[in-house]
Amino acid sequence: MALPLAAIVHILFAKNGGEEISETLEKLYEYFQDYRLELALEEISRKTDVISEPATLESIFTNREVLVERSKLLQ
């Protein structure tokens, strides 16, 4: 869990402008779930002809809509 936790904390620091952050264990668990989903979307995009809109620093860990479509290159 160390590597995903480090990535999540790094993202949270960047989203907060480098300022101190404080989160509950429940919220941290939600970030793990969101991060796992983002990694799965990326893996699907790399291994199939289905592509999804990647998260940005502003949109990661938010309740955003994700556009998923079939790649036009492989049609």
Buried (B, 14 or more C-beta within 10 A) or exposed (E): EEEEEEEBBEBBEEBEEEEEEEEEEEEEEEBBEBBEEBEEBEEBBEEEEEBBBEBEEEBBBEEEEEEEEEEEEEE
